[in-house]
Amino acid sequence: MFNGKLTGVDEIQKGLKKIEKKVKELEKGTNISLTEIMTNDFMKKHTSHNSFENFIIHSGVLPKEKELTEDILNSNEFNQYIKTTTKFKSWKDMLDLASTEYIQKQLGF
């Protein structure tokens, strides 16, 4: 019979509890801004820009003093800008990867 403490198992259980807690927080449906998802690190890694704001400005799709909308982000013009300036095929592809990385970071991966 084994009487020793399984510290490795304890650490795994603690880690899983932390992940479970983070998942529950994410499931609450908290609104997350695009700038939180499109982090500066993500933008530097996947574009030639150091921020999402800078990327949008250089895209030319946002008229002065106009708010960024889902229609603008899903426009053919913006998707074409993404295709020609990044490795992504579309805004959706870019957003999907940024969202995945955001969630992984929140979960501690």
Residue pairs with C-beta under 8 A, 6 or more apart in sequence:
15 108
18 108
19 107
19 108
22 106
22 107
22 108
23 107
25 106
26 103
26 106
26 107
32 102
34 52
34 68
35 51
35 52
35 53
36 102
37 95
37 98
37 99
37 102
38 52
38 55
38 95
38 98
39 98
39 101
39 102
40 50
40 51
40 52
42 98
42 101
43 49
43 50
43 51
43 52
43 54
43 55
44 50
46 86
46 87
46 88
46 94
46 97
47 55
47 85
47 86
48 85
49 55
49 58
56 62
56 68
59 78
59 81
60 77
60 81
61 72
61 75
61 77
61 78
61 81
62 68
62 72
72 78
73 91
74 91
74 92
78 91
79 90
79 91
82 88
82 89
82 90
82 91
82 93
82 94
83 89
83 90
86 94
88 94
88 97
